[in-house]
């Protein structure tokens, strides 16, 4: 307390000046509308900036929740888009969109992702309790990722397209020429489309999509673009080097695809005993 008193005594002249200066500003602002409006505008600008910073900080810490909400919304939109491609909607329905759903999408987070081995896998945070099953397709908004191979209660392992065991039905988007997407282990940026007829009109830059001839992926899911191509050693088909749309070294969130008609399709495809 004594130090405070000594400080006031030492600086009494300056403190009196500040007091009088403050009082003069107060009375000037109160008695002149112009000065008052300027003061209010200035204070609003300062407090507005503070609120903006505070709101930005709040939004930063809420990014995880916002991302989850966006993922859920995207999941619903993808379900609608893919089903709209496959089903005819009756225009007489006015209360809601009603159609025979063929695919269901579930969002998930990637907990582990390998891409530098010859047999790479991903681990996602959805499993049996989330109705995830073996042979479900896994994609991102950019393109395909892989196929669910094993599931536990809370997690699933996904066979990455960067795996020598991976073989996915794919085609040229602009034609109906079908092949198989495989991986030669040389680069995480590229996969190879094989068994494409040498008569197919392949060109650099062409888009490659899923072919839809399996129960795993819908037709038309993005894969990548043609980077280069050559005739295989047999001379009957192309080997197409495909630049993947996905950065397979940086996969954070994915969608798991369930084909709701897979069981019915597989039952028809089973060979019958004579």
TARA-V994833 format. One record per helix or strand. SS is the DSSP state (hx for helix, st for strand). FROM is the first residue (numbers start at 1). LEN is the number of residues. If there is no record, write none. Layout:
BEGIN
ss->(SS	SS)
from->(FROM	FROM)
len->(LEN	LEN)
END
This chain:
BEGIN
ss->(hx	hx	hx	hx	st	st	hx	st	st	st	st	st	st	st	st	st	st	hx)
from->(2	12	33	63	103	119	128	137	144	156	168	178	190	207	222	237	253	262)
len->(9	20	29	24	11	6	3	3	8	8	5	5	8	4	10	8	7	8)
END
